[in-house]
């Protein structure tokens, strides 16, 4: 049995390893960087995911913990990307997270914030499609203050948060659920496209 890491952010990384690997494989299978059309479906999934988390990013209780939380939300950038890519803003998909507990909410935000690190590699590939952080791939752009710094600040807060055992378990459930939800939204975004063909 592997030892549980001391830091909560490391534990969440460990516990989400399998769904994260599965999601990465699914993204690769859909080849979002093969064409702008493929990439647009990827942005649909990103938009759906980020818009579902908008309420968390603007939650006063969570902003009290993470002061710059509202500015970290990327739903608006993803919406502008869809317009750049001549893609309609999709309707909501049933099953979004509703009124999560504090621990659960932090698990979801952990996954959303962590994805900004991976976005550093994705935006380099988007450049080949003539997209950038000011056109079509804004949601992959570097956050103010830098990716690594933003992530370090967030994980410092997350790791320092006093959570009960119950909320600790909720954070783990939230992080796993976030990966599962994004996987579901990605399948939805590409299935919708297949249905149009």
C-alpha positions as CSV (number, residue, x, y, z in Angstrom):
1,X,0.0,0.0,0.0
2,X,1.4,3.4,-0.9
3,X,1.7,5.9,1.9
4,X,-0.7,8.8,1.9
5,X,1.1,12.0,1.1
6,X,1.1,14.6,3.8
7,X,-0.2,17.5,1.7
8,X,-3.9,17.6,0.7
9,X,-3.0,18.7,-2.9
10,X,-0.7,15.7,-3.3
11,X,-3.4,13.4,-1.9
12,X,-5.9,14.8,-4.4
13,X,-3.3,14.4,-7.2
14,X,-2.8,10.7,-6.2
15,X,-6.5,9.9,-5.9
16,X,-7.4,11.5,-9.3
17,X,-4.5,9.8,-11.1
18,X,-6.7,7.1,-12.8
19,X,-9.6,9.4,-14.0
20,X,-7.0,12.0,-15.1
21,X,-5.2,9.4,-17.2
22,X,-8.5,8.2,-18.7
23,X,-9.4,11.8,-19.6
24,X,-6.0,12.5,-21.2
25,X,-6.5,9.4,-23.4
26,X,-10.0,10.5,-24.4
27,X,-8.8,14.0,-25.3
28,X,-6.0,12.5,-27.5
29,X,-8.5,10.1,-29.1
30,X,-10.6,13.1,-30.2
31,X,-7.5,14.8,-31.7
32,X,-8.5,18.4,-30.9
33,X,-5.4,19.8,-32.6
34,X,-6.0,18.1,-36.0
35,X,-8.4,20.8,-37.1
36,X,-10.2,23.9,-35.9
37,X,-13.5,22.0,-36.1
38,X,-12.1,19.3,-33.7
39,X,-10.7,22.0,-31.4
40,X,-14.0,23.8,-31.4
41,X,-15.6,20.6,-29.9
42,X,-12.9,20.6,-27.2
43,X,-13.8,24.3,-26.4
44,X,-17.5,23.3,-26.1
45,X,-16.5,20.8,-23.4
46,X,-14.3,23.4,-21.7
47,X,-17.1,26.0,-21.8
48,X,-19.7,23.6,-20.4
49,X,-17.3,22.6,-17.6
50,X,-16.3,26.2,-16.7
51,X,-19.8,27.6,-16.9
52,X,-21.0,24.9,-14.5
53,X,-18.3,26.0,-12.0
54,X,-19.0,29.7,-12.4
55,X,-21.2,29.7,-9.2
56,X,-18.3,28.2,-7.2
57,X,-15.8,30.7,-8.5
58,X,-18.2,33.5,-7.5
59,X,-19.3,32.0,-4.1
60,X,-18.6,34.5,-1.3
61,X,-17.7,31.7,1.2
62,X,-15.1,30.4,-1.2
63,X,-13.8,33.9,-2.1
64,X,-13.2,34.4,1.6
65,X,-10.8,31.5,1.4
66,X,-9.3,32.2,-2.1
67,X,-9.4,36.0,-2.5
68,X,-8.8,36.0,-6.3
69,X,-11.2,33.2,-7.0
70,X,-13.6,35.1,-9.2
71,X,-10.8,36.3,-11.5
72,X,-9.6,32.7,-12.0
73,X,-12.8,31.6,-13.7
74,X,-12.4,30.9,-17.5
75,X,-16.1,30.6,-18.5
76,X,-16.1,34.0,-20.3
77,X,-12.8,33.3,-22.2
78,X,-14.2,29.9,-23.4
79,X,-17.4,31.7,-24.5
80,X,-15.4,34.2,-26.5
81,X,-13.3,31.3,-28.0
82,X,-16.5,29.7,-29.2
83,X,-17.5,33.0,-31.0
84,X,-14.0,33.1,-32.6
85,X,-14.5,29.6,-33.8
86,X,-18.0,30.3,-35.2
87,X,-19.4,27.8,-32.8
88,X,-22.7,28.2,-31.0
89,X,-22.7,28.4,-27.2
90,X,-24.0,25.0,-26.1
91,X,-27.0,24.5,-23.8
92,X,-26.4,23.2,-20.3
93,X,-26.1,19.5,-19.9
94,X,-28.0,18.0,-17.0
95,X,-25.9,16.7,-14.1
96,X,-23.9,19.8,-13.1
97,X,-22.6,20.0,-9.5
98,X,-25.2,21.7,-7.2
99,X,-24.5,23.4,-3.9
100,X,-21.5,21.3,-2.9
101,X,-20.1,21.4,0.6
102,X,-16.9,23.3,1.2
103,X,-14.7,20.3,0.9
104,X,-16.4,19.1,-2.3
105,X,-16.2,22.6,-3.8
106,X,-12.5,22.8,-3.2
107,X,-12.1,19.4,-4.8
108,X,-13.8,20.6,-8.0
109,X,-11.8,23.9,-8.0
110,X,-8.6,21.9,-7.5
111,X,-9.2,20.1,-10.8
112,X,-10.2,23.2,-12.7
113,X,-7.2,25.2,-11.4
114,X,-4.8,22.2,-12.0
115,X,-5.9,22.1,-15.7
116,X,-4.3,25.5,-16.2
117,X,-0.9,23.8,-15.9
118,X,-1.7,21.4,-18.7
119,X,-3.0,24.3,-20.7
120,X,0.6,25.5,-21.1
121,X,1.2,22.5,-23.5
122,X,-2.2,22.8,-25.2
123,X,-1.8,26.4,-26.2
124,X,1.5,25.7,-27.9
125,X,-0.4,23.1,-30.1
126,X,-3.2,25.5,-30.7
127,X,-0.8,27.9,-32.3
128,X,-0.5,25.5,-35.2
129,X,-4.2,26.1,-35.9
130,X,-3.5,29.8,-35.9
131,X,-5.2,30.3,-32.5
132,X,-3.8,32.1,-29.5
133,X,-4.6,33.5,-26.1
134,X,-6.4,36.4,-27.8
135,X,-8.2,34.4,-30.5
136,X,-9.9,31.0,-30.2
137,X,-7.7,29.7,-27.4
138,X,-8.2,32.4,-24.7
139,X,-9.2,29.9,-22.1
140,X,-5.8,28.2,-22.4
141,X,-4.0,31.5,-21.9
142,X,-1.6,32.2,-19.1
143,X,-3.3,33.6,-16.0
144,X,-2.2,37.0,-14.6
145,X,0.9,36.4,-12.5
146,X,1.8,33.1,-14.3
147,X,0.6,29.5,-14.2
148,X,3.0,28.1,-11.7
149,X,2.6,31.0,-9.3
150,X,-1.2,30.9,-9.5
151,X,-1.2,27.1,-8.8
152,X,1.3,27.4,-5.9
153,X,-0.9,30.1,-4.3
154,X,-4.0,28.0,-4.7
155,X,-2.4,24.8,-3.4
156,X,-0.9,26.7,-0.4
157,X,-4.4,27.8,0.6
158,X,-5.9,24.4,-0.1
159,X,-3.2,22.6,1.9
160,X,-3.6,25.0,4.8
161,X,-7.3,24.7,5.1
162,X,-8.6,23.1,8.2
163,X,-11.1,20.4,7.1
164,X,-13.0,17.8,9.2
165,X,-12.5,14.1,8.2
166,X,-15.9,14.3,6.5
167,X,-15.0,17.4,4.5
168,X,-11.6,15.8,3.6
169,X,-13.5,12.8,2.1
170,X,-15.8,15.3,0.3
171,X,-12.8,17.1,-1.2
172,X,-11.6,13.7,-2.6
173,X,-15.0,12.9,-3.9
174,X,-15.3,16.3,-5.5
175,X,-12.0,16.1,-7.3
176,X,-12.8,12.6,-8.7
177,X,-16.3,13.8,-9.7
178,X,-14.8,16.8,-11.5
179,X,-12.7,14.6,-13.7
180,X,-15.6,12.3,-14.4
181,X,-17.8,15.3,-15.2
182,X,-15.3,16.7,-17.7
183,X,-15.0,13.3,-19.3
184,X,-18.8,13.2,-19.7
185,X,-18.9,16.7,-21.1
186,X,-16.1,15.9,-23.6
187,X,-18.0,12.8,-24.8
188,X,-21.1,15.0,-25.1
189,X,-19.3,17.7,-27.1
190,X,-17.9,15.2,-29.6
191,X,-21.1,13.1,-29.8
192,X,-23.1,16.2,-30.6
193,X,-20.7,16.8,-33.5
194,X,-21.0,13.2,-34.7
195,X,-24.8,13.6,-34.7
196,X,-24.6,16.6,-37.1
197,X,-22.6,14.7,-39.7
